[in-house]
Amino acid sequence: YINGLNTCHRVNTKILEKVIAILEQEVKKWKVPIITLIAQTKKDPYKVLIGTVLSLRTKDQVTAQACEKLFAQADTAEKMMQLSEKEIETLIYPTGFYKTKAKNILRISQKLLDEYQGKVPDEIDALLQFPNVGRKTANLVLIEGYDKPGVCIDVHNWRILNRCRIKK
C-alpha cells in the first residue's frame, strides 16, 4: 500500500517492481540533486528550505549557483532579514520567478524568527503554513533537512502511479 493524499491505495506489485528496477538503473546516471547535496554537506534545514524554494521551476545548475551566492551573504534567517528584497533578487537571478522568490524568502525568514526562534520546524503541518511551501517542499525539508522518512510526491508522480494501476 502507498499512503498519500489522506487515502491508502493497493499497488499492482509486479508493475511497481518493474518501475522501481528501471528507476534504480536510470538514477545511477544522474548527478546528486542540489538540495540533497546541500543536506549532505551543510546539515542545515534552513538552507534546505530556502534552496528548495529557489529550486522551484529552476534547473539544478542555476539553483546551485543561486544558493552559493545567496548563502555566502546570508545563511540564517537573521542574516537574510538584513538583506533587502532587491539584494536577494540580484543574488538569486536567474532563477525562475526570482522576484516572487525573493519576497517569499524574506517572508519565510521573518516567520521563522517571529514564530520559531529562527529554527525551521520539523512538522509538515507547520511547514505548510509558510509562503511558497507546498506538500512536496515540506516533505523535502523533512526528508533532507531532518532525515525523516518520507516520499516527495507531486501531481506528476501521482499520474505515473495511477498508470501503474493503483486502485483505491
Beta strands, then each sheet from edge to edge (+ up, - down):
strand 1: 2-4
strand 2: 7-9
sheet 1: 1+ 2-
end
